Amino acid sequence: MGSTSDTRVYRRKVFYIPGYDPFPPRRYRELYRTEGAAQAAITGYSLDMGAGLHGDRFGWQVETEIEGQRTQAEIEVLIWSDIVRDSRAQSIPATYLSLLRTAWIYISTGALWRLMRLRKGPVIAALYPVAMLVAQLVTAVLLGWLVWRGADGLLRFILPVSLGGPAGDAVLTAVAAVLGALSALYLLRWFRDSDGKFFAYYLMHDFAHSATLRGAYPATILPRLTQFGDVISAALRSDVDEVLVVGHSSGAHLAVTVLAELLRKGQVTTAGPVLGFLSLGHVVPMLSFLPEAQALRRDLRDLSMRDDLTWVDVTAPGDGCSFALCDPVSVSGQKTAEKRWPLVFSAAFTQSLSPARWRALRWRFFRLHFQYLCAFDRPKDYDYFQITAGPLSLGDRYAGRPASASRIDHTVSPFTSVGP
């Protein structure tokens, strides 16, 4: 089997691996339902959603009619949101310790300086939670100091020190200090509980999750990746025409590892469905630039040389949370003479969104990071819904499509050798 097929796709199995997202998978179903209907209306095709998987597995059915052909797709979310929620269940002091540890890892290993040579957007996104959490701490300390000084003065005015002597003075000072400390703690807790507005804790835990072991995968995620591989392997033995794996954000490098292992084990055969891999808004260098990410770097190298899948990588300079147009294999030092993948191109937000729509979304950074999964009102050659539920395989859809000329495909990471 090659990376493309010669037949139309009538049945497809799609596996979606989310990024570092604590929300339940139904969020992606609703996003697909609303945005898919919008894209179908804009482009002029039929898209209907039906019931999906139940129990421990979550997904939905999609049927499209495009250019006279009906195609059925079953889309399944490979869930690791429970692991994300557990990793975020840290106290306020523990979060600040994670901040210090994560900052030290990226600075001491030199990864931060190398990341800055790629794109400013994701580096700013990485520095944002540090600056925001420090600002929150300073604000809380300042509030505590003001409350302490104010309460001390007020208590002395209401209860003259002369009534209690030196002992009374110490008591009033202690009471005022406690009030100040409680005020500071209350504000810190308010900041944490309002993180849906600030995203400081969310991003901090995201980067800390990747950096905790200096680039090695945490033990909590490894069994889940094995489960993902088993589920995809079963689909590759089914009678569908295409198996498509979609990895978004942090889910992109998880998908790289899962697929590389499946291919090394010979799970893709000429008798089975064609295999496609679509990586969206990747943040691979945040992990692959760290010293202990040998496994990921090996997986990037191995996957890039395969001729039994198609790997398409889509990012956009308008997405400040991804390493836009950075070839994840090349910048990670894993480019070889046999390299075939990925095909790197831009979703071109500024061209595929109307000026009015772009103005509405331009400063909504986290929303733009999900635009790959949404409708475009001036679509070009990227349509998430035709890719996942249309009549062409990923390989056929982008056969002959050139990579973006402005992509970054030279080595930036110093780790250029991996084991066999």
C-alpha angles and dihedrals in degrees: 000000000000130000092270134045131225095217136069119259114247098162126029136177115209125193116196118198110194126212125245094316126148094194124106118262094248086079088071093048091054091045090052092047097051099036094041091055090048093050093046091052092048096046098034110245137114122258124174128177126210141176120307145186124332137199119028092350123069129202148112142231124247129189123189136182111206123168090346098309125111117214129186123207133181112205119198127187112220099218127220098142089113090061089048092051092049092050090052094050094100131132120245093258090048090053091054090048088052088052092056094043095047094046090050092051095052093043100042094047093049091238093124094058092048092048088054088061090063115047130343095212101070092039089055088047088052093049094043097077090047092053093041096048091047090049090050091051093048091048091050092048091049091050090049091051092049092048091047093051093042094047091046091054094044094049091049090051093050096038111031113220090231089073092065106022120212092332091054090049091055091048093052091048091049093049091050091048091051091051090050093049092048091050091051091048092048091053092048090051090048090053090050094046090048094050090121084078099040105031089203097125091039094055093040092055090045094055092040090053090057096041102041093096095031092258103327117120114260114249090243093066100045098078089047091054088052089052091050090052092051092052093048091045090056090052090051087060093051129092098255119123097231138017110204123190117197120194119187125196108319087003088070095070091042088055091049090057095045094048095043090055093048092051093047087054092052095244093145113076136177089244094059136069122295114264125228132181122197116188115193130192093347125195095189097140091061085071106021093056091061118095099240096050092099092128093053093046090051090049092050091051095046095047093048092061100050122114094190097076141039117234118193120180117200125186135144133218087228089066104083092185096064136062093252117212092352109139099229093209098047099042089049090059096251102113112131136177088257094053113136103160157110111027100214121203141145129256084214099217093188090057103034093048120063116246091254093050092045091051090052093051104030098098096034093094099175092046090052089053086065096044090102087070093048141075124278117211092206100034121191121182096315116086115156093199096051089047093052099035108015132103099260127079117234090253094051093043093058101028107139093008109141121229118249109277091219095058120126107236105156125104116271102157116083091217100090102150129066135177125265 
